[in-house]
Each structure stands twice: as C-alpha cells, then as structure tokens.
Amino acid sequence: MGKSILIEKRERRTSLRLPALLLILGLPFSAFSNIVNVPDDYPTILEAINHAMNGDTVLVAPGTYRGISYTGTNESPAYLTLMGSGWPNGTVVIGCPDAEEFNAFEIVRVQGWRITNFEITACGDAINANKVTKLEIDHNYMHGMKMAYWSCAVEGDSMSGVSIHHNLAADIVFAGFMLWGGNGDQTGLHVYNNTLDNIYSYEGIQFREGNPQYCVVTNNIITHCGGQGVEFAYCSQGNTVISYNCIFETNGPWQNVTHPGPGNIFRSPQYLLEASIPEYYFLDDHSPCIDTGNPNPFYNDPDSSRSDMGAFPSGYTTVELDIAWVNALPGNLVDVPITISDVSNLEVLSTEFTITYPDEDLELIRVSLPDSSLPYQAGWALNYTNPAGLIVATIEGETPLSGRGVLAVMSFELGENVLPDSVWNILFLSASLNNGALTPQTVNGGVRLPSEILFGDVNLNGQVTLSDVSLLFDYLTGAEELDPMQQFVTEVSGLMGITAFDGALITQYCYHQFPLFPVEGGVVETYTEGSLSIPELTAVAGDEVVIPVNVQNGINVASAQMSMTLGGEVVELTEIIGPGQGAWFSRYSGSYPDFELYLGGNEAVNGNQGLLSLMFQIPDSASGSFSLELTGIMLNETEMPQQVYREIIIHPASVSGENSVIPNSFSFAPAYPNPFNPTTNLVFEIPHASPVSLTLYNSLGQIVQVLESGTFQAGRYTAIWDASSFSSGIYLAELIAGENRQYQKLLLLK
C-alpha cells in the first residue's frame, strides 16, 4: 500500500509544462508532462526511457546519439514522447548496435509513444516497430538508411492506430514505409503529408501480407523509386484509401491498388532544386502540389488554407516563433519572452505578429527588445500598438537576423485577486516573416499560477534539476535571493529552514535515489553521526596549501555547514572542495577572518574519509603560523556539539625554497571546482620521478582527452581541464603515476 501511495504522489508531480529556457532553444513541448532531459538527466536515450513514467517527455538535446532497442513490458511507460531538438543541426540518432540490422529506433509492444523532431541516419531502419498501438511518428528527417539490405525509413509489423506524418525520408536502400501484417493485421494506419524520395530498390509505401483495415494514405509526395509508389504485396487493398498523393518518376504509380481514390497526380512536385537538403524538398511557388491536397479540414495547412501535399507546405520554413510559459505570483510583474528558432540560413529582415491575451487579469506594461535579443543586436526597431487584448507588432531592420534566441519580451502585471491554478493563455493570431513572404510555425504560451507545488524546483521553471541545487547554494551564501514561493519549495527536508542538507536531498532526487522528498511524505534517511578533524601539517610561504577536513566514524554524512574563523598570519581562502565522489556542491561566503562554509551531495560520506578540502594562498612574506577554528558544525540537519581548532606552521620561503617540499606519498586531490563549468583543476602529488598519465573518459568509457602524459619529477602539479567544447555530463579522471592508479568523477554542468 505504501508503495502505491508514493507512485501516485510522484505522478502528481508531473503536471507542469516545459520551462521557458527550453523554449528559448526553439523546442516544442507537450502540455502536461514531466521532462526527462538527455544528456543532462541521463546520458543516453535508453536510460531516460527506463526511468520515464506514463506521459513523460524524453527531451534530447542537440548532438549525436546511438539509437535504442526497446521491448515493452507491463511496467513500460505508455504515451511517452521521444522528442529531438529538430533538424538540421539538432538531434541526430544513428544505428543502435544492439538492434537487429543496426536499426536506430527499434521498439516492440509499446502503446501511445511518439517519435518526433529527430534527424535519423547511418542505420538499418530509421524506425522499426513491432506490435505497437497508437504510435505517432512525425516531423523527422530520415535519410541514409543503408546499413542493411532491408533498410527502410519506417518498417512496422502488426501495428494498429499508428500515425506517420510530416516526415522527410530520402536516400534509402530498400523501401520508404514497409507496413507488414505477418503477425497480425495492419489496422487504422494513417500515413499522410510525408515526402519520400530516392528509394533505390522497392516501393515508396508498401503494405505487405496480412489484411490492411481502415488505413489511409493521403497527401504524400513519392518520387524517384526503384519500385512503385504504393504497393499491396501478398495482400489486398481492402478498404484502404489511397488519395491525393503525388507520385512521380517511380516504376509505376502503384501495384495491386484496385480502387484508387480521388486527387492523385503524377507530375513533378517541383522541389526547390536550388536549395540544399532538406530545404531541397520545399515546394516551388508553381508546384502542382500546392492547395491540391485532401480537402478535409483536418489536413489544412498552418495558414488554414487547403492542404498541400508533402511534408512542407508552400511558404513553409523551419522557423518557429514561441511564446514561453512563465510562472507568476499575484500582483507581480511577469516577463514573457517570444523566441525564434535558428534563422541563420534565411534572409530575415522583418517579423510581424498579432497576439491576443486576456486583459481582464493581465495588464500589458510594454513590449521591448532586451539587450540580449536578436533584433537588438542586429539594430532593428520595434513598433507595436495595443488595442484591447491585442498586441500588433512589427520588428524590422536592415541587417538579417542570425542564430536563435529571444525576439521580444512582453511585460505584464498580473492582478492581485487571482485564483491558484489559473492559466492565462497568450496566443498568436497571425505571424509572418519578411512582410508575409514566409510563414513560421507558432507555439503558444502564457502565464500560470500553479495549483501544485513542485518541491525542489528552486527556480520555478517546472522541473527539478541540478541547476536548482546551484541556485540553493548561491542563496545560502547570499549571492542570490529567493522569493517566498521559491523558499517554500526549496525546504524539501521539512525540518529546520533552508540548509545545505536541502541541497543534498535535491541532488539525490536528481539522481533518482528516491521518488519523494521528506516534506511530501517520502522516506529518506536523514540520520547522521560523525566528528570532524584536521590533521597536523605545515605550509610554505608563497605556496598554496590544501587543508583537509576529515570525518571520523561518519554515518550518512550528505551535507555540512559551519562557521570558520581564521587567526594569526593573514592568509587567503581561495576555494573549498567537497569529497571526490559523486556530485557535490560547495560554496563559502564572508571575508577574513570570518567565513561560512556549505557543501552537500548525492553520495554520503561514511567511516573515516575526507569531507572537504580548504585551499589557502600563503603570502610570500608570511612567517610564524595561522590558525583556523570550525564552530557551529551541522552535519545533515544535526547540530554537532564540537569545535575543531588547528594551527598551521608556516615555513619561510627563504628556508624551504619554492616547491622544495617533496611529497611523502602519491595523492590525487579532489578536483576543484566540482561540479564545474567550463574549467576544473586536477591536483596530484608524486614522491619521486615517475611516468604519469592523466586521462579523461566520458560516461560510455570512451577517452575524450589526455591531459598529461610523460615523466614527471617529484612534486605537486595542477592540470587544468577546459571542457568548453564538451557537453554536460559525468566524466571520469584517471591518474596513473608509476604503479599508482586513482580515479575520480567530474560533473560538467553547463
């Protein structure tokens, strides 16, 4: 019973929309779903699926990824959306080595899944589906399917209720869409508005075996096929509808199609030959496929006109204008950005739009171009009018826009007397580029006052990530402020205000170590024991010294915070570093001689281990000693009745000489900072001359960089890793010095 209650509460946490940050990247989203990010939350698509729940969205950032081979069970998530970041220059998925014939997406026995916004290449089948129901495959660019003799864009067996639409499939060895009925009939397949080209061997669309029932093939463009445009092989057409398709330069329009429907044409679609793939497949203004598609309003183009054939309506661009979803509090000013996807390949000199909003509760204060917006950077001007409940705007300039980002910001004041769980939709009524020459896709957004509290969502963006932990620690040190709602959702332990332990719990939640926070009734181990100690050591004037603070007899130490007072010679505190395990955050605040220290992470310290390292810079002229005293020590949220004092003797540089202290043993100090962005320091000591290699690996065990390699003399060394060109994720640093070998995890957080 207890387990089912936890699951119900966990599912209840998933009813917030995708945050505005993702919209700034030009990405679409589902209205009500929990977002599982790849690679920020999980490094691979398959790992994200294995941790997803019903209705979740697996959002895959730009980059190249291996595909998946997935067989559903009774525990598999239903109605799961797998969403890339668009194409070109977005999310690329290549063949999966675990899949039969190196397929990219190989899925069996799943229900209600959606695969959208991917570029899929270098594989057998782009999508291979078996015994699936209510699968939706849309807005993908599938090309280069050449890794197996039977390579297809989509190959499915015994599917029902499947929708395949608005995909571009080109350069395929075998067939475009091969829809089997070998293990059961094909029922309710809806194949519409796809463009299929350069299919070398067989048909554009083939129904094979079985007994197709209630299927529709309409509004597709099929060109340059070695086989027919549409074929029924070893089965009859039955009641399948074949209508309003453009079939050109194939080995016959169809085979075993006994009763074609109306509207099919057999002329060139007149692609834009002068453009590059995939824009090659946009339609010329004189294309016979324009406004000649299926007249059913279901298929209408985005401008509400009669549908065109193929994946791209006339005037189509891959540009999207998005209105963000933004959380707000009653009586507050709220900024709602309008963002634009990448327009670098278009000569965009103006954008025009009309937006409607509910002016009963939202008062428009202004529409502006912030300094960070693309139009501001291009020197554009904004003009708008504000009739009741409308924003009619034109933004234009003489320099074409480049890149993707914020187009403009609408600032509203939300009324005082509004109710929780209220939503105010802000909608595009129309939008165009270059005075109507181009029609962008639009995504609507708005303002909301959530009814449910998403604990751990410190930045109130609708999801819990490690960026919330970073913001929490910045709040503890006074670097950031939190409003009352933010403070409420940050106190996840439910015990004694916001502490470093709340940061540790949010980190553990991000790593899926428990489903619910204690404040929500979740069962999480909070008990801790242990005492702190600082070993005897000395320092050299002019050097940097690392002072370890160790835990003795520790039990479940996941966080610590304390006060530190320095005395004696004035030294500079430069950094504090958490233990070299898991993902730990550490911060300090204050100035000489009084400091506050905070740290917490996802892998608790137990037994006798290092908890943190304090790094000090010793002045060149220093002599005598300096001292440090730790008081007000709190481990997790338990106040420890202990004070720690240590005096550090300083040897003058004139006696010891710079770098004259030879280490007594091999050591590999915890990297600092860690997590980091984009650089971190890796410090190691070797007691005698040794061959040394320092190598970095990604989460797949692949070498990404060799930082050091050669023979080093005895001494202390610092290697700096600049990870500017690497994506967020967990990396492993391996240090080998002679016969010594040590590892530590690094967390790159961009």
Secondary structure, DSSP 8 states (H G I E B T S, - for coil): -HHHHHHHHHHHTT-----HHHHHTT----SS--EEEETTT-SSHHHHHHH--TT-EEEE-SEEEE-EEEE--TTS-SS-EEE---TTTTEEEE--TTSGGG-SEEEES-BS-EEES-EE-SBS-SEEEES-BS-EEES-EEEEE-SSTT-EEEEEES-BS-EEES-EEEEESSEEEEEE-TTS--BS-EEES-EEEEE-SS-SEEEESS--BS-EEES-EEEEESS-SEEEESS--TT-EEES-EEESSSSSEES--S--TT-B-S---B-TTS-TTGGGSB-TT-TTTT-S--SGGG--TTSS---SSSS-TTEEEEEEEE-EEE--TT-EEEEEEEE---TTS---EEEEEEE--TTTEEEEEEE--TTSHHHHTT-EEEEE--TTEEEEEEE-SS---SSEEEEEEEEEE-SS--TTEEEEEEEEEEEETTTTBEEEEE-EEEEE-SS--TT-TT-SSS--HHHHHHHHHHHTTSS---HHHHHHH--S-SSSS-HHHHHHHHHHHTTS-SS-GGGT-------EEEEE----EEETTSEEEEEEEEEEEEEEEEEEEEEEEEES--EEEEEE--SSS-EEEEEEEETTEEEEEEEEEEEEEEEEEEEEEEEE--TT--EEEEEEEEEEEETTEE----EEEEEEEE-HHHH-TT----SS-EE---BSSSBSSEEEEEEEESS-EEEEEEEE-TTS-EEEEEEEEEE-SEEEEEEEE-TTS-SEEEEEEEEETTEEEEEEEEE--
